[in-house]
Amino acid sequence: MSEIAKLAPSYIRSIAPYVGGKPISDLAREMGLDPTQIVKLASNENPLGVSPNAHMAMMDAVDDIARYPDGNSVELRQAVSEKFKVAPEQLVFGNGSNDILELAARAFLAPADEAVYSQHAFAVYSLVTQAVGAKGVVVPAKDFGHDLNAMSAAITPKTRVVFVANPNNPTGTLLGKADLKAFIAKVPQHTLVVLDEAYDEYLSDADKAESIDWLSEFDNLIISRTFSKAYGLAGLRVGFGLTSASIADLMNRVRQPFNVNSIAQAAAVASLADEEFVERTRALNNAGMVQITQGLKDLGLDYIPSFANFVSFKVADAAGVNQRLLAQGIIVRPIANYEMPEYLRVSIGLFSENAKFLAALKSALSK
């Protein structure tokens, strides 16, 4: 390590950077494969692509690309406000929902503070906590999901933030709405609850937590949402947080100016209005989940029942199976970094993509 690198705080130097799903271009180059024949089911993206309405909005926005974007996301703010029936001042917009998580950490965590999150929960919680020098407290999972009683017991006077993913990534587990609300009610006022609902659009109405209604009851609640999943805007990076006006004000103080670009804002407004596209996305995901889980059963593999747009399954020699899948042009996600070395996570794709994955998996298991 160079002398200049040693100037960075130790908690920065010890961060293990986030590693996303392997890009199609990388695999094509490494394996000498035709990129058009590669199936990527690693990053929980929408296989339908983007809403046609959003595509048109993006094309229109390109003409004004020489101008800085609206730093306050006024049009998008109004659209989200009307859609979710919250006041405009209760909203924070980010460069993806990861940005919302980071803004919460930057606004409320400092060295010597603590953040609580579950084992097997989204890796970004530990990253944003460590990046500000705070201490992460990992609570052992229960059936691959959040153990709310243990998380509640882990809260101390030093705890400033609790991160909860619902549904959880990478396990797909879902907390019951009554249990979740009771947990939030027990969290002391000196602790912020960040409820990460990146996959909420994939839930049935019966399974949704109705958490936005809870904002009027809990002043210490932030709900993060994203346009990257069901809305198909992963490449544009736009997310938002819903919270109290006072918390939103603090988060906006540490938010970078112009953090949501103009094309992303235009696409998000159009996507939000295209409810038919989201319904098609949910229907495709439901059918694909049945297709993949039945295929895993036929192969004799255990999997974690999922409420999101992916499923994690257990396989002997997961690393070797992953390499054999890559050689066949199938990209899934190893999750050994989530303390799940025997598991792989596969995103739900188109029917033909799911079928190709299952055929490749059968071949990989036989070698």
N, C-alpha and C positions, 0 to 999 in steps of 0.2 A: 504494500500500500504506500502511495506517495505521501510525502509530508503534508501537501496541501489537502489531500483527502482526509487526513487525520484531524483537520480542523472541524469537520462535520461532527455533530454530537454522536455519541456512541449508539443512541437509539436509532439514528438515521443509518449509520453504517451497518447495523445488524438487520435491517429490513431485507426480507427475501421478496424481490419484486413479483408482482402478480403476473402469471403466465396465462394467456388466453388460449383458446382452441387453435390448433394448427391451421394456418391459412391454406386454401386450395393451391395457391401458387407455389408455396414451399414444398408441399407434398409432390406436386407434379415435377418440380425440379429435382428433388431428392431421389424420387423413384423412377423418373423417366416416364411418367404417366401422362395420358391425354387429360388436360384439366377439365374438359367438357364431360368426361366420364367419371370424374371423382364425385362422391357423395359426401357432403360435410354435414354431420349430425353431432356436432361437438359444442355448439355455442348457444343453443336454445333460441335460434333465430326463427322467423316466420317463413315457412316454406312457400307461402303464397306471395311473398314479396311485399310490395307496398300497395296501399289503396290507390286505385286509378285517380281518385280526386286529389290525393296527396301528390301524385306524380305531376299532375297538371299545375298544381300550386307551386311546386318546385321550379318548373319550367318558367312560370311567370316571374318568380322571385329572382331568377338568374339575371334578368335584365337590369336589376338594381344592385348588383353585387359589388359595385365600386363604393357603395355607401356602407358606413358602419351599421350594424343591426340596431334595432330598438333595444337599448340597454335595460329597459324595464319590461320588455315582452308584453306590451300593453294589449295588443289584440289577442295574443295567446292567453294572457292573464284573464281577460274578459270571457273568453271561451271556456276556460277551465272553471272559472267562477260560476258561470251559468250552468255548466254541465253537472258540477258536484254541489252546487248550492252552498258555496262558502263565499265570504267576503274577499274581494281582490287583495286586500292587505294581509290576508292569511296565507298567501301563496309565495313560494320561493321557486325559481326556475334554475335548472342546472344543466351542465354538459353531460347528460345522462343522469340516472338516479345515483350513480356512484358519486357524482359531484354533490348531491344533496347529503349523502352520508358524510362526506368530507367536510362540508360546511357545518354540519352539526357538531362534528368533532372539534373543528377549529374554533367554533363559537363557545363551546361549553367544556372542553377538556384542556387541562394544563398539566405539566409535570407534577407528579405526586397524586393526581386524580386517578380514579379507576373507572374502567368501562367493563360491563358484564355482557357476555354473549355465550352462546351454546357451542359445544363441540359439534363438529360437522356442519357448522353454519357458514354463511358466505364469507369468503376469505378477506373481503375488503374491510370488514369490521375490525379485524386485528391490524390491518395495514393503516387505516386512518387513525386508530388509537395510538399505535407505535410512532407514527409520523409526528405527533404532537408531544411525544415524550410521556404519555400517560401509561398506566399499567393495565394490561388486558387480563381479565379474570375469566377463564374458560370453565364453564359448568358442564360436567359430563352429560351426554345426551341420554335420552330415554327412548328406546325403540327407534333410534336414529332421528328423533325429533327433540324439541325443546322440553326440558323438565322444568316446568314453570315453578313448582314448589322449591326446587333446588336453586333456581335462579333468584327467586325472591329471598331465599336464605342467604345468598351470596352478596346481597346488597349491604353495604356498610356506610358509615358517614362519609367515606371517601368516594363513594360511587356517584358519578355525575351523569353517566349515560348507560342505558341498557338497550342493546340491539336485539330485536326480535324479527325473524324472517317468517312470513306466513303467506303462501306456502314457502317452505324452506328450500334453499338451493345449497347443496346438490342432491338432497334426499327426497324432496317432493312432499314431505310430511305436512300435515295441516293441523293447526290448533282449533279446538272447538271455540265458537264465539263466546259462549258463557264463561269458559275457563280463561280465555284471553282477557276478557273485560274485567273479570275478578282479579286477575293478576295485575293489570294496570291500576286498578283501584287501590291495591296494596302498596304500590311503589310510592315511596315518600316524595314529597314535593321538591326536595333538593336534588332529585334524580330525574333526568329526561328519559322518556321512552321513545325510541326510534323504531317504528313499526314499518318494516320493509315489505311492501306489497307489490313487488315487481311483476308477479304472475297472477294478480287478482282477476284480470279479464278472462282467465281460463276457468274460473270457478263458476259453478252453477249458482243461481240466485240463492238457493237454500244453504250453500256452503260459504257464501260471502260473509265476512265478519261485521259488515255495516259499521266499520270503524269511523268513517267520516262523521257519522252522527255522534260519536263519542267526543268529538273535539269540544263541544259545548260543556262537557262534564269534566274533562281533564286538561288543565292548563299546561301540563308537562308532556304532551303527546305531539310527536311529529310522525306523519304518514308519508312515506316516499313511494312514488309511482314512476313509471317509465313508459316511453313511447317505443322502446327498443324491441319489445317482445311481440305482443298481440298486434300492435299497430305497424310493425314491420319497419321501423325507422332506426335500426341498430347502427347503421353507418352514419347517421346524422348526429347521434348523441344528444338527446333531449329528454329531460326528466323534470319532475316537480315535487315539491313538498307541500303538504297541507298541515297547518298548525295554528297556533294562536298568533294574533297580530304582533305581540311583543316578541315572541320567539322568532318570527319571520323577519322582524326588523333587525335583530341581532345577527341572524344568518346573512342577511343582505349586506351587512356592514363588512363582512369578510369575503363576500362573493366578488370574483373578478368582474370588472366591467365587460360587457359584451360577451358574456360566457356562453350564450346561446346564439348561434349564428342565424342570419336572416332566412336562409333556406330551410333550416330546421324549424324555425318558428312558423313559417308558412305551411310547411308540410304537417306539422303537429296540429295546427288549427283545422286543416282540411281532414286529417285523419280522425280527429275527435268527433267530427260531424258524420263520418261514414260508419254508422252503426251496423249496416248490412255487411261490411267487410269484416268487422270484428265478429259478427255472428258466424260468418263463413269460416273464419279462423278457428273459432271455438268448436264448430261442428267437425272440421277436418281434424283437429287435435283429438277430439273424443274418439273418432273412428280410428285414427292412427294409434292411439293409446291401446285400444282393444287389439288391433292388429299386432303390435309389437309385444304386448304382454302375453298374448296367446302364443306367439312364436317363441317367446322365452320359456313358457311352460312346456311347449312341445319339445324343446331342447333340454328339458330337465333342469333349468336354471332358476334359482331364487332371485326375486327382485323386491324392491321396496315400493309398495303401492304409492302412486304419485298423484298429486292434485295439480301439477304444473304441466309444462309442455316437454317433459323429459322423464326418463325413468332410469334409475340406477340398479344395476344387476350384478350379482355375485358370480365370479368365475375363477376357477383355479388358474394360476399363472396369468393374472390379468395383464401384466406388462407384456408377456409374450403374445397373448391373444391380440392385444392392441397392435403390436407390430405386424402380426399376420393380417389384421384388418387393413392397416395402412398399405401393405403391399398389394392389397386388392382394390385400393382406391376408396376405402371407407374410413372417414375420420370420425371417431367418437372421442370421449373425454376421459382419460385416466384421472382418478380422484384419490390417488395415494396421498397427495398433499393435504387432504381432508381427513387423514388418519383412517382411510378406507382403502388399503392397498389391494384388497381382493375384489374391488368393485370397479366397474366402468359405467359411465353415464352416457346415454344416447338420447339425443333430441328427437322429437317426433317430426317426421318429414312428410313428403307426399307419399301416396300409396306405393308408387314404384320405388321410391327411395327406401322406404321401410322394408319392402320385399328384398331389395338388393342387399341391404344390411343383414337381414336374417339369413339369406343364403350365404353371404360371406362369413357370418358368424359360425354357421354350421360347418363350413369348410375349415375355418380357423380352429375350431374345437377338435376337429378330427386329426389335426397334425401334431 
